[in-house]
């Protein structure tokens, strides 16, 4: 008689068979799913008093998954987007085991129908031209690290590459010949795209490549030890240079600046120079043009131009006053 697979075995096969072999998921997707299940198994160990390797599928039912999601928000302080990303990883696993363990279909379906939570969409942060200039002047060009950081920050604000795309660049991904200069990157969904470079950016990267003197398959922006920069490494160097730049440009102090803000800055620069949304979507590697609409909402100059084309209504001042107690109550809500 064939033994039923354990939760540990199912989870291992989910990563090796479904994600790696069948879907050919990117390293970033695998890392995100891995972190989600690390948190889930750690929570299960604390809540149930059992080692992760001996947990059963029946113990990870919908109420338990709900308690885990509540733990993420209340105890870890995660927002709705992070909570939804963890739930998406769990759903993917349960969709996989729906074919492997059909006898647990009732439990699986209850988990699959757990809803995502709507997240608040706040206006994006981006840097003005003066703030960008102050940031690019912050690195110390008398040091190797400063010259590397200046080249990395300039490439980020001009191309709008994701931080994962920046740290994933190799020396061979730059084309800096006599013709058009561009950078090649591999974005989400294993999509490759080419982004042209301005002459100033191309010149600075040429100087950096000569100093870097790396092999074609080596990282374009290495750490001090020669390894590939991590996401945390980029966030650290950005925070350091923002602190320096804020002394010359105080408006930087009021902004929470992450590597993704540099991506938003590149998009807003294109939008403010009249570039069509479809081109911006291609430039950033967006799956849909609808994703680019966030930049329309953030562009106050665009809204002011629209307002200037309208005329004010000749409406007398005043406020509606209901003449009924029930209507008055509803108005007060």
C-alpha atoms as one frame of an Amber mdcrd trajectory, in Angstrom:
protein
   0.000   0.000   0.000   1.358   3.395  -0.990   1.962   5.748   1.936   0.359
   9.179   1.806   2.939  11.937   1.301   3.775  14.111   4.297   3.428  17.878
   4.391   7.226  18.141   4.283   7.359  15.968   1.183   4.587  17.899  -0.549
   6.245  21.222   0.188   9.609  20.019  -1.114   8.004  18.729  -4.308   6.111
  21.999  -4.709   9.394  23.894  -4.871  11.453  21.410  -6.882   8.793  20.022
  -9.211   6.137  22.735  -9.619   8.138  25.958  -9.273  11.529  24.945 -10.657
  10.774  22.241 -13.235   7.235  22.958 -14.445   6.921  26.724 -14.102  10.609
  27.679 -14.314   9.911  30.353 -11.720  12.478  33.111 -11.333  14.888  33.121
  -8.373  12.997  36.136  -6.988   9.680  34.248  -7.017  11.244  31.217  -5.368
  12.867  33.399  -2.708   9.549  35.150  -1.993   7.687  31.838  -1.657  10.486
  30.421   0.479  10.273  33.336   2.899   6.485  32.970   3.093   6.698  29.326
   4.130   9.540  30.006   6.538   7.268  32.409   8.366   4.304  30.028   8.205
   6.263  27.044   9.534   7.855  29.124  12.275   4.407  30.350  13.322   3.082
  26.780  13.263   5.964  25.593  15.429   5.243  28.255  18.035   1.458  27.840
  17.931   1.304  24.031  17.799   4.524  23.151  19.601   5.677  20.867  16.778
   8.712  20.785  14.538   7.922  21.809  10.928   9.039  18.434   9.570   6.287
  16.580  11.494   3.392  18.939  10.728   0.421  17.477   8.872  -1.662  19.012
   6.122  -4.791  18.822   8.281  -3.210  21.212  10.775  -2.859  23.932   8.122
  -6.574  24.463   7.641  -8.313  27.740   6.792  -8.715  28.964  10.413  -5.014
  28.337  11.031  -4.008  30.162   7.836  -6.294  33.015   8.909  -4.550  33.163
  12.284  -1.182  33.279  10.509  -2.277  36.200   8.310  -3.566  38.028  11.396
  -0.198  37.407  13.064   1.596  38.989  10.106  -0.412  42.179  10.391  -0.730
  42.508  14.161   2.544  41.087  15.472   4.961  41.678  12.591   3.416  44.967
  11.461   3.104  43.901   7.799   0.814  45.846   5.516  -1.976  44.493   3.351
   0.273  44.091   0.303   2.776  41.918   2.176  -0.057  39.936   3.735  -1.566
  39.326   0.291   1.796  38.235  -1.123   2.153  35.611   1.639  -1.393  34.415
   0.966  -0.644  34.149  -2.762   2.278  31.806  -2.022   0.069  29.653   0.204
  -2.671  29.533  -2.417  -0.177  28.434  -5.054   0.912  25.541  -2.831  -2.651
  24.476  -2.099  -3.523  24.638  -5.813  -0.647  22.245  -6.423  -1.677  19.753
  -3.748  -5.276  19.830  -5.000  -4.027  17.497  -7.743  -1.701  15.536  -5.465
  -4.089  15.029  -2.540  -7.679  15.144  -3.865  -8.957  13.448  -0.679  -8.283
  16.767   1.104 -10.269  18.786  -1.433 -12.643  20.273   1.171  -9.766  21.614
   3.286  -7.934  22.854   0.193 -10.943  24.692  -1.224 -11.522  26.527   2.042
  -7.970  27.860   1.899  -8.178  28.743  -1.800 -11.269  30.918  -1.319  -9.709
  32.997   1.465  -9.935  36.600   0.200  -7.127  39.057  -0.304  -7.323  42.284
   1.644  -7.700  45.559  -0.194  -4.681  47.775   0.268  -4.659  51.547   0.414
  -3.047  53.131  -2.612  -1.066  56.174  -1.580   0.519  58.707  -3.932   3.968
  57.596  -5.013   7.134  59.357  -3.916   9.592  60.640  -6.498  12.488  63.082
  -6.600  12.565  66.491  -8.218  15.371  67.490 -10.555  17.180  69.424  -7.798
  16.877  66.474  -5.414  18.315  64.112  -8.029  21.228  66.449  -8.643  21.959
  66.672  -4.899  21.842  62.881  -4.586  24.248  62.336  -7.490  26.704  64.806
  -5.957  26.716  62.978  -2.621  29.110  60.054  -3.390  32.788  60.715  -2.708
  34.462  60.385  -6.115  37.884  60.088  -4.504  36.997  56.554  -3.400  36.300
  53.363  -5.368  32.973  52.861  -3.592  31.921  56.444  -4.278  32.572  56.120
  -8.007  30.658  52.831  -8.064  27.736  54.366  -6.188  27.582  57.418  -8.465
  27.453  55.168 -11.546  24.768  52.952  -9.972  22.557  55.859  -8.845  22.840
  57.636 -12.194  21.905  54.456 -14.055  18.941  53.919 -11.702  17.406  57.390
 -12.082  17.927  57.432 -15.855  16.661  53.944 -16.700  14.183  53.197 -13.906
  15.506  49.658 -13.455  14.183  47.673 -10.509  16.710  47.092  -7.734  16.721
  43.367  -8.588  17.549  44.277 -12.192  20.331  46.639 -11.107  22.111  44.127
  -8.887  21.616  41.432 -11.532  23.520  43.357 -14.218  26.781  41.897 -15.519
  29.552  43.810 -17.264  28.479  42.341 -20.613  24.993  43.859 -20.229  26.294
  47.307 -21.152  26.657  48.262 -24.815  28.694  51.463 -24.913  30.052  51.610
 -28.450  30.217  54.503 -30.894  26.583  53.971 -31.828  23.573  53.966 -29.555
  24.412  53.038 -25.967  22.032  50.850 -23.995  21.758  48.475 -21.062  20.261
  44.993 -21.303  18.354  43.625 -18.317  16.207  40.629 -17.486  13.013  41.742
 -15.766   9.938  40.059 -14.365   8.631  37.053 -16.242  12.092  36.413 -17.740
  11.509  39.276 -20.153  14.593  40.890 -21.618  14.493  44.564 -22.497  16.957
  47.139 -23.784  17.014  50.662 -22.352  18.921  53.461 -24.129  21.386  55.601
 -22.217  22.045  59.321 -22.347  25.513  60.440 -23.387  26.462  61.565 -19.865
  25.350  58.267 -18.369  27.199  56.345 -21.076  30.417  58.281 -20.446  30.342
  57.723 -16.677  29.633  54.012 -17.149  32.517  53.746 -19.619  34.866  55.180
 -16.976  33.425  52.795 -14.391  33.825  49.752 -16.661  37.489  50.580 -17.241
  38.048  50.906 -13.511  35.917  47.856 -12.740  37.993  45.770 -15.206  35.716
  42.776 -14.737  35.025  39.756 -16.891  31.863  39.856 -19.062  29.946  37.519
 -16.739  30.973  39.276 -13.516  28.635  41.718 -11.692  28.685  45.282 -12.966
  28.320  46.705  -9.444  30.222  44.427  -7.022  30.504  44.768  -3.283  33.802
  45.585  -1.590  34.468  41.834  -1.404  33.862  41.369  -5.112  30.529  39.565
  -4.764  27.257  40.787  -6.253  25.589  43.632  -4.360  22.477  42.608  -2.471
  19.186  44.472  -2.281  20.038  45.417   1.306  23.410  46.682   0.126  21.782
  49.031  -2.381  19.320  50.265   0.240  22.203  50.919   2.647  24.307  52.917
   0.188  21.251  54.871  -0.962  20.339  55.793   2.626  23.926  56.917   3.253
  23.988  59.221   0.239  20.488  60.573   0.915  21.645  61.592   4.394  24.586
  63.463   2.863  22.505  65.055   0.101  19.820  66.228   2.526  22.314  68.676
   4.037  22.361  70.538   0.723  18.760  69.764  -0.240  16.535  69.810   2.876
  13.423  68.601   1.009  14.963  65.125   0.929  14.479  64.844   4.693  10.702
  64.783   4.334  10.746  61.842   1.897  11.142  58.149   2.523  13.521  57.226
  -0.289  13.984  53.613  -1.362  15.508  52.204  -4.553  11.982  51.979  -5.975
  11.599  55.747  -5.557  14.429  56.133  -8.089  12.376  54.005 -10.488   9.367
  56.275  -9.928  11.615  59.286 -10.511  12.648  58.006 -13.950   8.999  57.387
 -14.888   7.864  60.830 -13.723  10.678  62.478 -15.687   9.474  60.752 -18.857
   5.841  61.670 -18.172   6.628  65.323 -17.482   8.512  65.518 -20.790   5.430
  64.382 -22.697   6.301  60.707 -23.253   3.231  58.562 -23.917   2.086  56.126
 -21.227   2.505  53.117 -23.510   6.159  54.033 -24.074   6.707  54.476 -20.329
   5.185  51.036 -19.738   7.607  49.513 -22.241  10.503  51.486 -20.743   9.793
  50.195 -17.228   8.895  46.666 -18.288   5.313  46.856 -17.024   3.055  43.939
 -17.880   0.109  46.279 -18.482  -0.244  49.936 -19.384  -2.716  50.266 -16.513
   0.191  49.970 -14.063   1.562  53.224 -15.441  -1.551  55.144 -14.383  -0.093
  55.670 -10.899   2.210  58.280 -12.402  -0.726  60.227 -13.828  -2.208  60.434
 -10.327   1.114  61.637  -8.907   1.729  64.388 -11.478   0.299  67.547  -9.903
   1.466  69.680 -12.838  -0.647  67.595 -15.188  -3.676  68.073 -12.936  -3.085
  71.822 -12.715  -2.947  72.070 -16.519  -6.256  70.210 -16.716  -7.779  72.553
 -14.145  -6.573  75.592 -16.090  -8.554  74.437 -19.133 -11.816  74.520 -17.182
 -13.887  77.474 -16.026 -15.364  77.944 -12.579 -19.090  77.370 -12.146 -21.318
  80.277 -11.212 -22.801  78.570  -8.175 -23.913  80.578  -5.126 -22.132  79.641
  -1.882 -23.983  77.577   0.673 -24.396  74.088   2.083 -27.203  71.582   1.778
 -29.296  71.371   4.945 -31.676  68.397   5.237 -35.148  69.185   6.554 -35.756
  65.764   8.083 -34.272  64.170  11.223 -33.544  60.886   9.470 -31.877  62.646
   6.565 -29.967  64.742   9.075 -28.713  61.564  10.744 -27.617  60.035   7.427
 -25.860  63.262   6.466 -23.868  63.179   9.703 -22.427  59.715   9.021
